Amino acid sequence: MASPSPSVRHLAAPSAQERTRIIELLETAFFNDGEVWVAGFNGQINAVAFWVRPGADFHIGLADDYFRRLPDDMREWLSHHFIPKYHELYSSSYPNGQQTRVQSWHLVLLGVQQSSQRRGLGKRLVNILRERADRQSQTITADVQTSAAVHFLNNAGFRYMGVKNVVVRV
C-alpha cells in the first residue's frame, strides 16, 4: 500500500488538540536525543532552549520514503550540494579538526517570549549549558538564520565560523 502524500499547512491559530500534538512531537524529538531548558520570571516559562546532547546522531538526513517523493532536482541538490556543504562547514569549524559535530552540544532552538526579550533569559539558557560543556571540555554549536542571532551568540562567547551556501532555483 502506497503511503499518503505529505501535506503542509500553516497554523495561525492552532486548536488545543493541535497544540497538544505539537508538544508531543517536540517531546519525542528533543527529549530522546537532547535536553529542554526553560527560564522565566515569577515561576512562568518565558523562554525555552532545545539542545541536542553529544553522541546523539542529530544530523541532516531525510527518511528514505520522504526523500524518494522529492523532485529529482531537489534530491540532486540535497545529495550533492546542501548535505555535503553542511558537513564540510561543521568539519572545518572545529579547531582540532578531529572533533565531529556529533561530539558537541548543539543549540537547535532558543525562543524567548517577545515581552521578556532583552531581560537575560536567553543568555541564561545559553550560559547554563555553556558552563556545563566547559567543565566537561565539550564544544557547543548552533545554526542561526539572522545577524541578530549571530550577534547574540557572539556576546555569549560563541565564535562565528561560516555561512552555509543556499542556492535558490527560480
N, C-alpha and C positions, 0 to 999 in steps of 0.2 A: 504494500500500500504506500502510495506516494505521500510524502509529508506535505502539509498545507503550506502555501506561500506565506512568508512572514509579512506582517503589516506593521506600519509605524504611524504613530499619531501623537500629536502634541496634547499634553494635559494642562490646560489652562486653569481648570478648577477641578482637581481630582476629587472623586467621591471618597467617602470614608473607606469603602471596600478597596478602592484603588490605592489609597494611601497605605492601608494595611499590607497589601500585596507588595508595594514598593519597598516597604520596610523589611518584609520577609526576604525579598531578593537581596537587598543590601546586607542583611544579616548573613545570609548564606555566602555571599561574595566576599565580605570583609572579615567576618568572624572566623571563617575557616582558615584563611591564609594571612590574616592580619589582626590589627587591633583598631578599635574605635575609641577615641578620646573625646571628651566633651568638656566645655568650660562655660561659665556663665556667672551671673550675679544673682544674689538672693535665692539660691537654690534652683534657679532656672537653667535651662540649657539654651545658651545663646550662640554657641559655636560648636563645630564638630570637625574632627580630623580623622581621616581614614588612612591608616598606614599598613603597608604590606611588609611583613617581617622577613628578615634574612632567611634564606633557604626555601622560601615559597616560590614556586615557579610562576610568578606573575609576569607574563611576557606577551609580546604581540603575537597573536596567533588566532586562527579562526577555526571553528568547528568544521569538519570536512563537509557535512551536509549543507551548511550555510555557504561555505566557500564555493562549492560546486554550483550554487544558484546565482552567483555573481556573474555579470557580463564578462566576456573574455578579456576585454581591455582592462577591467578593474582587477581581475585575478592576476593579469600580467603585471600591472603597476604595483600591486601589493607584493607579489612574489619577487619581482626583480628590481624594485626601486625602494618602496617605503620600508618594508621589513629589514632588508639589508642595511639601509641607511640608518634606521633606528638602532640596530645592533652595533653598527660602526660608531655611532655617536657615543653610546654607552661604553664601548670598549676603549675609545680614545679619551674618555672622561676620567679615568682612574689614574692617579699619579704613578702607581707601581706597575701599571699595565697588565697585571695578572688578576686583579680582583674583578670579579664579574658582577653584573647588575644584580644577579640573584643573591649575591652575598651581602647586599645592602638593604637597609630600611628604605622604603620608597613611599613618599608622600603622594597619595593618589588624589586626595581631595581635602581642601581646607575651606570650610564655609563659615562665615560669621554673619549673623543677623544684621541687617543694614543699620538698625538703630544702635547696635552695640559695636560697630566698627570703630577703629582708632581708639580703643579703650584697653588694649593689651591682651585681648583674648587669643587672637591668632598667634601672637608672639609666644604666649604661654604654652599653647598647644604644640608649637614647634620646639620650644626650649625643653619641655619635659622629655621629649624623645631624643632630642639632640644631646642632652646631658647623659641619658642612659647609653646612647650609642657611643659617646666619648668614653665613658667608663669601660665599655667593652671593646674599644678600638674598632668600632664599626663605622661604615660610611652611610650617609643618607643621600638619597637622590630625590629629585622632583621634576616633573614635567609641567611647564607653565605655558599659558597662552597669551599673557598680557605683559606689557612693560611694567605695570604696577606690581604684578606678582613677582617679576624678576627683582624689582627694587625692594619689595618687602623681604624676600628671601636673602638678598644680599645683605640687608640690615640685620638679618637673623644669623649671619655667619656663613651663608652659602656662597659658593663661587660660581659665576656664570661660565658655562663650558661650551656652549654652542647652540646652533639652531638646526632643527630638523627641516630639511628641504621638502616642501609640499608643492606639487605641481597640479594645476587645475586644467582640465580639458574643457574647452568651450565649444 
